[in-house]
Amino acid sequence: MPKHHTFLDLAVVNAPYMDRIAAELERVARSGRYVGGADCSRFEQELARVTGTDFAVGTANGLDALRLIFRAYIELGRMAPGDEVIVPANTYIASVLGAADCGLRVVPVEPRVDTMNLDTSLVEQAVTPRTRAVMTVHLYGRACYDSTLAEVARRHNLIVVEDNAQAIGAEVTVGCGESLQRRRTGALGHAAAFSFYPTKNIGALGDAGAVTTSDPELAAAVRALANYGSDRQYHNIYAGYNSRLDPMQAAVLSVKLPHLDSENAMRRTVAGVYDRMIDNPLVTKPLYDDGALSSVWHQYVVRVDDRDGFRRYLADRGVDTAVHYPVPLYRQPCYDGRLWHGTPLPVTDSICRTVVSLPVSRCTSADDAAEIASIINDYKI
Ligand SMILES: *Cc1c(COP(=O)(O)O)cnc(C)c1O
């Protein structure tokens, strides 16, 4: 029997933290404080510090973090319903639901095939007089931000919103010459959304999310909107939502966040083994590193023409895989052909037709990755 390589087992992922998580959950349970409070503020401060922003505001989940950002910009008068937001065509559907829900028009831009992330060289031609913002999604953990994007945003006065659900801890080199510096995703644009969904690189034991920003007005508006639109008790300046970070989840996240870099280093080791060892003309590897950008390898995604055959071949040899994502968001039944009608998105279509995610988590050791790579190298049609 070959060894079974599981794709992801969250109990294994959380096992090293479990004693402390259990103690923290009991502490919060006994505290009598179940909404808001010191556990939430402490996590928010830690997240802002780790990210390199002035503010972090906890939210109920990552989708709400995005929704709250766009709604806050509308409440502050910096965007209006009907305005356009440029978004990557190749992403998880949650990336665009928040903006669309606020009445903004999402305008797709195709990805680069080697990074599968937004092709920043195509952004400028999508700008119109109604464009107010561009959203970058650091898909699969790979930072998607460069001087081209920064320049276009500056020239057209666009707000840059980051969907950082998959890339907490990833870094980008920004600036030039003397002012060269490393900055983390979540601190690259004007506002960023984080998700702590259990499968993310830092995952809660349920739903959780956050917004980071260094804009005090935006932070205050997001915080108020997430709490019924109230800036102080029984005083509602906006018709808001209830989307608060649960203090139980905040306490869990405060146990895990200090280990962000070692968690990401473990993923990088596995990705490095795949990158060095996978060598098969039928399997296209993702770009490993292109200098200025880093990936925290939320997923390690290869492309294979006969995806179903390849996945069956691996499954028969004990290797579990996944697909992120099989159906482009614009082809989802909820849009029923109404989103981006008539816009051909061939790169997005081809990526969604061919992508396969290999195991990359605490469940996969470097030796496991080497074994998976050698199985992949024996794959033929
Ligand atoms: C997970 C995810 C979200 C949504 O986060 P939730 O916490 O599940 O609401 C948004 N965008 C991307 C890219 C994601 O991977």
The ligand as an SDF file (V2000), in Angstrom:
LIG
                    3D

 15 15  0  0  0  0  0  0  0  0999 V2000
  -11.3520   32.8110    1.6990 C   0  0  0  0  0  0  0  0  0  0  0  0
  -11.3890   33.9330    0.7260 C   0  0  0  0  0  0  0  0  0  0  0  0
  -12.2680   35.0130    0.8500 C   0  0  0  0  0  0  0  0  0  0  0  0
  -13.4220   35.0380    1.7990 C   0  0  0  0  0  0  0  0  0  0  0  0
  -13.1140   34.8620    3.1220 O   0  0  0  0  0  0  0  0  0  0  0  0
  -14.2220   34.2280    4.1080 P   0  0  0  0  0  0  0  0  0  0  0  0
  -13.6130   34.4300    5.4490 O   0  0  0  0  0  0  0  0  0  0  0  0
  -14.3940   32.8040    3.7290 O   0  0  0  0  0  0  0  0  0  0  0  0
  -15.4750   35.0320    3.9350 O   0  0  0  0  0  0  0  0  0  0  0  0
  -12.1400   36.0680   -0.0310 C   0  0  0  0  0  0  0  0  0  0  0  0
  -11.2100   36.0700   -0.9990 N   0  0  0  0  0  0  0  0  0  0  0  0
  -10.3530   35.0460   -1.1580 C   0  0  0  0  0  0  0  0  0  0  0  0
   -9.3280   35.1240   -2.2370 C   0  0  0  0  0  0  0  0  0  0  0  0
  -10.4250   33.9380   -0.3170 C   0  0  0  0  0  0  0  0  0  0  0  0
   -9.5770   32.9230   -0.5060 O   0  0  0  0  0  0  0  0  0  0  0  0
  1  2  1  0
  2  3  1  0
  2 14  2  0
  3  4  1  0
  3 10  2  0
  4  5  1  0
  5  6  1  0
  6  7  2  0
  6  8  1  0
  6  9  1  0
 10 11  1  0
 11 12  2  0
 12 13  1  0
 12 14  1  0
 14 15  1  0
M  END
$$$$
